Amino acid sequence: MDPMSDFSRFPLTACGKERTVFRKGTGPAVVVIHEVPGISAEVLRFARKVADAGFTVFLPHLFGVLGKKTNEANRMRELAKLCVSREFHVLAENRSSPIADWLRALARHAFEETGGKGVGAVGMCVTGNFALTMTLDPWVVAPVMAHPSFPLPVTRKKAAALHVTPETIANARRRVEEEGLKVLGVRFTGDVLFCRAARFETLRRELGEGFEAFEVRGTASKLHPEPPHSVLTIGLVDKEGEPTRAAVDRVIGFLSERLH
C-alpha cells in the first residue's frame, strides 16, 4: 500500500458532490484523472512523474482503490460498479458522463489557484474522454486522452464514438482553428478491447491537425494478463528506450509545450 505521504489533500465540493483531491508539486496545474481500479500504485507513479517535471498535479479520487497495485480482480470489480453508476454513462455516444461536470469545476479551481497559461488534463481509460469535454472551458489548454474507453465498444459504432456532446466537438474545432488548441491521444495499436483504432480515426477526422496521435505497438506493453491497454500505467515498461517510456515522455513534453 502506497501511503501517499508526499501528497497533500483537500476536499472539493462541486455539482452537489464532495470528493478528496490529492495535490503534489509546483508550477502549472495538471488534473490527472485516474482509471479503473482507482488511484492505483501505477497511477501514482505517473502522477509523480508529472509533478517532478515541474507541474502541480491535482489528482481527484473518483472511485475505487487508493495506493494499491492493480490486479485483474480489482479492475473488473470497479468496472462493474461503473456500469451501474449514475455518474458514468458507459455506453453513451453523443453525450458525456455527469462526472465530467465535476471535473470541469476542479480544473477551474486548479486554474484559479495556480494561474499561468492554463490547465492540463490527462484522462485515462474510462476517464480518457473527459479530457476532451473539459476543453469546453477556455482554461483547459493541454488535454490528453490516454486510451479513452467510453463508450464501451460493444458495437462498431460505439467503438468509433467519442463519449462527448456535439457541442464539445464543435467547440474543440473552433478552438483548434482560432486558438491553436491541440489534443494529444495515446493508445496501444494492439488494444482490441477498449480503445480501438476507429476511435482515433474519429478524432483525426473531427479535429484534423488539432489531434496528435501517439500510438505504441501492443507488443511493447509490460506483460500482464489482459491485452495491451493502459499505456501510461500498467502497460508501462519504465526503462530508457522503451516505447511506453517514450509515450510518458511525450505526454510530459506536450504538457510543457502548452503550459510552460
C-alpha positions as CSV (number, residue, x, y, z in Angstrom):
1,M,0.0,0.0,0.0
2,D,1.4,3.4,-1.1
3,P,0.9,5.8,1.9
4,M,0.8,8.8,-0.5
5,S,2.5,10.8,2.2
6,D,4.2,13.1,-0.4
7,F,0.7,14.4,-1.4
8,S,-1.4,16.9,0.4
9,R,-5.1,16.6,0.2
10,F,-8.2,18.8,0.3
11,P,-12.0,18.3,-0.1
12,L,-13.7,19.9,-3.1
13,T,-17.4,20.2,-3.4
14,A,-19.0,20.8,-6.8
15,C,-22.2,19.8,-8.5
16,G,-23.5,18.7,-5.1
17,K,-20.7,16.2,-4.5
18,E,-17.7,16.4,-2.2
19,R,-14.5,14.4,-3.2
20,T,-11.0,14.3,-2.0
21,V,-8.3,15.8,-4.2
22,F,-4.6,14.9,-3.8
23,R,-2.1,17.6,-4.7
24,K,1.6,17.5,-5.4
25,G,4.2,19.7,-7.0
26,T,4.6,23.3,-8.1
27,G,4.0,25.0,-11.4
28,P,1.2,25.0,-13.9
29,A,-1.8,22.8,-13.0
30,V,-2.4,19.4,-14.4
31,V,-5.5,17.4,-13.5
32,V,-4.6,13.7,-13.6
33,I,-7.8,11.7,-13.8
34,H,-7.3,8.1,-12.7
35,E,-8.5,5.0,-14.4
36,V,-10.0,1.7,-13.1
37,P,-9.5,0.5,-10.4
38,G,-8.8,3.9,-8.8
39,I,-5.8,5.8,-7.6
40,S,-3.6,2.8,-8.1
41,A,0.2,2.5,-7.5
42,E,0.7,2.7,-11.2
43,V,-1.4,5.9,-11.5
44,L,0.6,7.4,-8.6
45,R,3.9,6.6,-10.4
46,F,2.6,8.6,-13.4
47,A,1.3,11.5,-11.3
48,R,4.7,11.8,-9.6
49,K,6.5,11.9,-12.9
50,V,4.3,14.8,-13.9
51,A,4.9,16.6,-10.6
52,D,8.6,16.0,-10.8
53,A,8.6,17.6,-14.3
54,G,7.5,20.9,-12.9
55,F,3.7,20.8,-12.6
56,T,1.2,21.0,-9.8
57,V,-0.8,17.7,-10.0
58,F,-4.4,17.7,-8.9
59,L,-5.4,14.0,-8.5
60,P,-9.1,13.6,-7.6
61,H,-10.3,10.4,-6.0
62,L,-13.4,9.4,-8.1
63,F,-13.8,5.8,-7.1
64,G,-12.0,2.6,-6.1
65,V,-8.7,1.9,-4.5
66,L,-6.1,4.2,-3.0
67,G,-2.4,3.3,-3.4
68,K,-2.9,-0.4,-4.3
69,K,-1.2,-2.2,-7.2
70,T,-3.6,-3.0,-10.0
71,N,-4.8,-6.6,-10.4
72,E,-7.5,-8.2,-12.6
73,A,-9.9,-8.6,-9.7
74,N,-10.0,-5.0,-8.6
75,R,-10.1,-3.8,-12.2
76,M,-13.1,-5.9,-13.1
77,R,-14.9,-5.2,-9.7
78,E,-14.6,-1.4,-10.2
79,L,-15.6,-1.5,-13.9
80,A,-18.7,-3.5,-13.0
81,K,-19.6,-0.8,-10.4
82,L,-19.2,2.0,-13.0
83,C,-21.6,0.2,-15.4
84,V,-24.4,0.8,-12.9
85,S,-23.3,4.2,-11.6
86,R,-25.4,7.2,-12.2
87,E,-22.3,9.3,-12.7
88,F,-20.8,7.3,-15.5
89,H,-22.8,6.6,-18.7
90,V,-20.6,3.8,-20.1
91,L,-22.4,3.3,-23.4
92,A,-23.3,7.0,-24.3
93,E,-22.1,8.1,-27.7
94,N,-23.1,11.7,-28.1
95,R,-23.0,12.9,-24.5
96,S,-20.6,12.7,-21.7
97,S,-20.9,11.3,-18.2
98,P,-22.3,13.6,-15.4
99,I,-19.0,13.3,-13.5
100,A,-17.3,15.4,-16.3
101,D,-19.0,18.5,-14.9
102,W,-17.4,17.9,-11.5
103,L,-14.0,17.6,-13.2
104,R,-14.6,20.8,-15.1
105,A,-15.1,22.5,-11.7
106,L,-11.9,21.0,-10.4
107,A,-10.0,22.4,-13.4
108,R,-11.4,25.8,-12.8
109,H,-10.3,25.6,-9.1
110,A,-6.8,24.5,-10.2
111,F,-6.5,27.4,-12.7
112,E,-7.7,29.9,-10.1
113,E,-5.1,28.6,-7.7
114,T,-2.1,28.3,-10.0
115,G,-2.8,30.8,-12.8
116,G,-0.5,30.7,-15.8
117,K,-1.4,29.9,-19.4
118,G,-4.0,27.3,-18.4
119,V,-4.6,23.8,-17.2
120,G,-3.6,20.4,-18.5
121,A,-6.0,17.4,-18.2
122,V,-4.9,13.8,-18.5
123,G,-7.7,11.3,-18.7
124,M,-7.1,7.6,-18.7
125,C,-9.2,4.6,-19.9
126,V,-12.7,5.2,-18.5
127,T,-11.9,8.8,-17.9
128,G,-9.9,9.4,-21.1
129,N,-12.7,11.1,-23.0
130,F,-13.3,13.6,-20.1
131,A,-10.2,15.5,-21.1
132,L,-11.9,16.5,-24.3
133,T,-15.1,17.5,-22.6
134,M,-13.0,19.7,-20.3
135,T,-11.9,21.8,-23.3
136,L,-15.4,23.4,-23.1
137,D,-13.7,25.7,-20.7
138,P,-11.0,28.1,-22.1
139,W,-8.5,27.5,-19.3
140,V,-8.1,23.8,-20.3
141,V,-5.4,24.1,-22.9
142,A,-3.5,20.8,-22.7
143,P,-5.9,17.9,-22.9
144,V,-4.5,14.3,-23.1
145,M,-6.8,11.4,-24.0
146,A,-4.9,8.3,-22.8
147,H,-6.6,5.1,-24.2
148,P,-10.1,6.6,-24.0
149,S,-12.5,3.8,-23.5
150,F,-16.1,5.2,-23.4
151,P,-18.5,4.3,-24.9
152,L,-17.6,0.7,-24.3
153,P,-17.1,-0.7,-27.8
154,V,-19.9,-3.3,-27.8
155,T,-20.7,-2.4,-31.4
156,R,-18.7,-0.9,-34.3
157,K,-20.5,2.4,-34.0
158,K,-19.6,2.7,-30.3
159,A,-16.0,1.7,-31.0
160,A,-15.7,4.8,-33.1
161,A,-17.7,7.1,-30.9
162,L,-16.2,9.7,-28.5
163,H,-18.5,9.9,-25.5
164,V,-18.8,13.7,-25.8
165,T,-21.6,16.1,-26.9
166,P,-21.8,17.6,-30.3
167,E,-21.2,21.0,-28.6
168,T,-17.9,19.7,-27.3
169,I,-16.7,18.7,-30.8
170,A,-17.9,21.9,-32.3
171,N,-16.1,24.0,-29.6
172,A,-12.9,21.9,-29.9
173,R,-12.9,22.5,-33.7
174,R,-13.4,26.2,-33.1
175,R,-10.6,26.3,-30.6
176,V,-8.3,24.4,-32.9
177,E,-8.9,27.0,-35.7
178,E,-9.0,30.1,-33.6
179,E,-6.6,29.4,-30.7
180,G,-4.4,26.6,-31.9
181,L,-5.7,24.1,-29.4
182,K,-4.0,20.7,-29.6
183,V,-5.3,17.4,-28.2
184,L,-2.9,14.5,-27.6
185,G,-4.2,10.9,-27.8
186,V,-2.2,7.9,-26.6
187,R,-3.1,4.2,-27.2
188,F,-1.7,0.8,-28.0
189,T,-2.2,-0.4,-31.5
190,G,-2.9,-3.8,-30.1
191,D,-5.8,-2.6,-27.9
192,V,-8.7,-4.7,-29.1
193,L,-10.8,-4.4,-26.0
194,F,-11.5,-0.8,-25.2
195,C,-9.7,1.8,-27.3
196,R,-9.7,0.6,-30.9
197,A,-8.2,2.3,-33.9
198,A,-11.7,3.6,-35.0
199,R,-11.8,6.0,-32.1
200,F,-8.6,7.7,-33.1
201,E,-9.8,7.8,-36.7
202,T,-12.8,9.7,-35.5
203,L,-10.6,12.1,-33.6
204,R,-8.4,12.7,-36.6
205,R,-11.5,13.3,-38.8
206,E,-13.1,15.7,-36.3
207,L,-10.1,17.7,-35.1
208,G,-7.7,17.5,-38.1
209,E,-4.3,18.9,-37.3
210,G,-5.5,19.7,-33.8
211,F,-5.2,16.0,-32.9
212,E,-1.9,14.3,-32.3
213,A,-1.9,10.5,-32.0
214,F,0.9,8.7,-30.2
215,E,0.4,5.1,-30.9
216,V,2.5,2.4,-29.4
217,R,2.7,-1.2,-30.7
218,G,0.9,-3.6,-28.4
219,T,3.9,-5.9,-28.1
220,A,5.7,-3.1,-26.3
221,S,3.4,-3.4,-23.3
222,K,4.5,-4.8,-20.0
223,L,3.3,-8.4,-19.7
224,H,0.2,-8.8,-17.7
225,P,-3.0,-11.0,-18.0
226,E,-5.1,-8.6,-20.1
227,P,-4.5,-7.4,-23.7
228,P,-2.5,-4.2,-24.1
229,H,-4.4,-1.2,-23.0
230,S,-3.1,1.2,-20.3
231,V,0.0,2.8,-21.9
232,L,0.9,5.2,-19.1
233,T,0.3,2.9,-16.2
234,I,0.1,-0.9,-16.0
235,G,1.5,-1.3,-19.6
236,L,4.5,0.9,-18.9
237,V,8.0,-0.6,-19.1
238,D,9.8,2.2,-17.3
239,K,13.2,2.0,-19.0
240,E,15.0,4.2,-21.3
241,G,14.4,3.3,-25.0
242,E,11.1,1.6,-24.3
243,P,8.2,2.8,-26.5
244,T,5.9,3.1,-23.4
245,R,8.5,5.3,-21.7
246,A,8.6,7.4,-24.9
247,A,4.8,7.8,-24.6
248,V,5.1,9.1,-21.0
249,D,7.9,11.4,-22.1
250,R,5.7,12.7,-25.0
251,V,2.8,13.4,-22.6
252,I,5.1,15.4,-20.3
253,G,6.6,17.2,-23.3
254,F,3.1,18.1,-24.6
255,L,2.1,19.5,-21.2
256,S,5.3,21.5,-21.1
257,E,4.8,22.9,-24.6
258,R,1.3,24.0,-23.8
259,L,1.7,25.2,-20.2
260,H,5.2,26.5,-19.6
